[in-house]
């Protein structure tokens, strides 16, 4: 089993569990709040603090509409616009984290953001679950020859295999794979933790868990008993703050407690870990099967949250497709998904068979074949 080096940390079997405190967008667009969260991560004694670097225009069509969240209905596009992490913050946040012995990790959601991160010399790139099938982005990042953490929520085994094969074709073999349930919050019984062993055997890479459940530490503890090398969990200053990720994130004391629980289980013998996994009937449901499936709570999200090719400008009949008028976006649940991103380069230069309105999922029937 390959081991991956991140900064001064070794990730893999028989190494200390690597714990990532996920800020996500919980900085709420405030630099001082972002720094407070880094302070909390250091106080809780995690190994890394992680942010997300996205631009709403590179994520969704502006007309993607509203969705129902724990805090009521929100306009998806407007929300993501409001919590975009400014590029100019990155150098100071990275320095601030590293001064507290934290590894600074960022999830880029588009190629330009990945290039900005490369300029500040990040040690590793994280790929979010909905971007696992954004193959142009994965290829772009793989070429940088840095380690990559892949989250696998809302994905099938084939999706994961295709992503890892693409990264390997760029001669990058520094991959860490996280089991994840993409719904937020995620039901405990959807976690299917037995798939951790499947990942290890199928891909021969370090495996971890990205936990979106409401329980502060149960999934991390069970995952450590199952043999993960990485644990990732969202955290916040206060669950009552306004925003998508605050309600299911850990508050500071919960984050610190989770780290202690992980360290405790990590020291157990194999026999004690096995007994723990078998100690309750409810744990058997969480362990699930060894198959990687779309979890019940993900089924409604799967078609829209995954990336596909969208038209971003009105296209006239017989007009050529190019990077100026098509892009790889999430559709949310209000759009018919477009062609898979694996065909992005193939459709470049093709001509439209008819006029296509912007923010439409591109379909094969819209294209000439010659």
N, C-alpha and C positions, 0 to 999 in steps of 0.2 A: 504494500500500500504506500503510495507516494505521500511524502510530507511536504507542506508548503511553508515557506518562510515569509512572514509579514513583519517588517521592521526587525526587531530583535526577538520575535516570537516564532516558535516552531508549531505548526498546526498539523495534527494527525494523531494516529493511534498511539496510546501510551504517553502522550504529551498533555500538559495542563489544559483544561477546558478554556477555550478562548471566548470571552464574553463581550458582546457588542451591545452597548446602550444606544438605541435608535431614537434620535431626535425627530427625524422625518421633517414634517413641517410645523412642529410644535414650538418653534421659535416665534411663530406668528408675525414674521416680518420685522422683528425687533432685534437688533444686534446685541443689546445688553441682555435680553432674555436668552439668546443663543449662548452667550458666555456663562450665564447662570446655570444653564443646563450642562455645560461642560464641567463647571465646578461640581455639580451634583454627581456626574458620572465619575469624576476623580475621587470624590468622597466615598462613593459606593464601592470603589475598588474594582471597576470593570477594566477590561484591557483596551477597549476602543470605543470611541463615540462616533456616531454616524449621522450624516445629514443627507438631504435629497436635493439634487440640482436639476430643476426642470424649468421649462418655459411652457406656459399654457398652450401657446400656438404650436408647439411641437408635440403636444400630448393629445389634444382633442380638437374637433371642429368647434368653432365658437357657438354653433347652434345645437350643441349636444344636450341642452336642457337641464332640468332639475332632477335630483334624486333624493330619496328619503333616507335620512341618517338618524343616529341616536339623538341628534339635536334639531330634528325637523327637516324640512326640505331646504336644499341649497342649490344654487346655480353652480354647476360643476366648473364651468370655464372661468367664471368670475372668481370663485373661491381660489382656484389654483393661480390665477393672476395675482391675487392679493398676497399670497404666501410664497411667491418666487424668492429664492435666495439670491441676493445680488452677487454677481461675480466678484465685485470689489471687496466683499467680506472675506473671501476664501483665504487669502494669505494670512490675515490676522487671526482668523479662527483656527487655522492649522497650527500656527505658532502658539496660540493660547492653549490648545489641546496638548501639543507636544511638550510644552513647558510643565505640564502636569503628568507627564509620562503616559499619555494616552495616544494611541494610534488614531489618526484622523482619517476616517473613511467617508466617502461620498458616493451616492448613487447618481450617475448621470443618466438622463433620459433621452439625450440626443447627441449627435456627433460633435457639435460645437462645444457643448458642455464638457464632454470627455476631453476635448483638446485643451480647454481651459484648465481642467484638473491636471493634465499632463505638464502644463507650464509651471504648476506649483509643486511638482514632483511628489504626487501621492504614491503610496506604497502599493495600493491595491484598488480595484474597481469592484463595486457591487452592482449586480443586475437584479432589478425588481421583477417580481413574478409576471406582471403583464408584459414586460419587455423580453421575456425569455424567447419569444418567437419573433422579436425584432432583429432578424438575422443581419441586415446591413449594419445595425448598431453593434451587434456582437462581434462581427468581423472587424469593424473599425477599431474597437477596443482591443481585441485579441492581438492585433498587429503591434500594439504598444509593448507586448511581451512582459506584462505585469500580471500578478495573480488576479484571478477573477472569482468572486463569490456569486453563485447563481441561486436565486430563490425559485422554488418550483410550484408555487400555488397556481391553481387553475391550469395545470399542465398534465399531460399524459406522459407515459414513459417514452413514447416516440418523440414528443416535443423536446424532452430533455436530451435524448440521444442525438437528435439533429443539432441541437445547440452545442453540445460538447464536441461532436464530430467536426463542426465548423471551426470551433476554436482550435482543435488539434491540427486541422489542416493549415492553420497559420503558424504551426510549430510552437504553439503555446500549450503546455501541458500543466499549467499551474491553476487548477480548478478546484474549488470547494463547492459542494452541493448541499443546499438546505431544503429539508422537507418543510412545507409551509401549507397552510390553508389560507387562501386569498381573501376570504370574507372577513370583514372587520366590524364587530368582534366575531371570532370564529368559535363555533360550538366545540366543546371538548371531544365529543364522540366522533368528530370528523377528522381527527388528527392522524389516525392510521399509522401509528409509530412503528409498526413492524416493517414498514417500507424502508426504514433506515438500513436494515440489513440487506434489503434488495439493492439499494443504491450502492452500498459498499461492494457487493459482489458483481453488480453489472458494470460499474464505472471505475472501480479501483481508485477512488478519490476520497479525501477527507469529507465526512458528512456531518451536518449540523441540523439545528432546528431554528426556524423563525416563527415565533409564537405570537399570535394575535388574539389569544383567548383572554377572557376577563380574569381568570384565576392568576394571582400574582406569581406562583412558582410551581404549580403542579406539572404542567407540560414540560418545563425545563428539567425538573427532577426526574420524571419518567424517561425523558429523552437521554439524560446522562446515564441512567441505569441501562438504557438500550445501547449505549456506546457511542454517542455523538462526540464530536471534537469541538463544535462551535454552538453557542447559544446566542440568539439575538432577540431582544424584546424592546418594545417602545416604552418611553418614559416621558414624564411631563412634570411641570411645576405643580399643576393642580388639575384634576380630572374635570372640574367644572368650567374650565376655560372654554371659550368658543372655538370650534375647529373640528375637523373630521377625526383626528387621531387622539385628542385629549381624553375622551370618555373611556377608552379601553386601554390607555397607557398606564404604566406604574407611576405612582407618586414617589418622592425621594426615599422615604422609609421602606416602601415596598421593594424598590430597586435594590437597596442595600441588603434587605432580608433575602431577596432572591439569590443574590451573589453568595451569601452565607449558606443557603440551602444547597446550592450547586456544589460548593466546596465540600460540604458534608457528605453528599451522596458520592461525589468523586472519590472519596477516600474509602468507601465501602469495598468489601471483597466481592468477587463475582457472585458468590453464593448469596450474600446479603442483597445484592442488586436484584438477583433473580427472584428471591423471596418477596422483595418489595413489589416487583412487577405483578406477582401472583397474589398479592395480599388482599385485593378487593375485586369484586365482580365488575365494578364500574371501570377499573383500570383495563380489564380485558376488552371492553368496548372501545376505549381510547387507543389501545394497541392495534385493534382492527386486524386487517389482513396484510399480507406481504405485497399486495398489488398496488401500483400507483394509479389512482383513479381520480376523476373529477368528483370532489366531495359533494354531498347533497346540497350544502349551503352555497356551493360555487356554481351550480348548474345554470342558474339564471344569469350569473355574471360572465360565464365563460365566453359566449359569443362576442359580447361587446367590449369586454376589458382587454382582450387580446388584440395585438396590433394587426392591422391589415392595410392595404393600399387605398388611399382616399384621394379624390380629386379636390384640390384646394383653390382652384380658379376655374371659372366657366371655360369649358373647352368646346370649340366649334367642330362641326363635322369635318373630318379629314385633317384636323390639326394634330401635330406630333405631341406625344407625351414626353415630358421632361421634368427635371427636378424643380422647375419653376411652376408646374401645375399639378404635380402629384406628390404625395408624401405618405410615410408610414405612420398611421395614427391609431389611437384607440377610438372605438365608435360609441362607447357607452351602450345603453340598452335601447336607444331610440333609433338606431341606424341599422340597415342591413350591412354586415361586414363586407369588405372588399376582398380582392385577391390576396392570398398569403404573401407576406413580405419576402419570402424566398424567391419570388418572381419579379422583384422590383427592377433589377438590372435587365431582365428579359423584356419587360414591357417598355422600357425607355426607348424612344425612337419609333414606337408603333403609332399608327394613326387611328383616330377615333372613327367609328362607323357612323356616329351620329353626335349631335350636340349633347354635352353632359353638364349638368348643373354642379356648381362647386359644393363641396361637403357631401358628395355622394360616394358611397363605397364603389370602387372601380370593379366592374365585372368583365369576364372574358368576352361576353357578347357585345361589349362596347368597342371592341378592337378589331381591326383588320388583321388577317393572318399572314398577309404578304406585305 
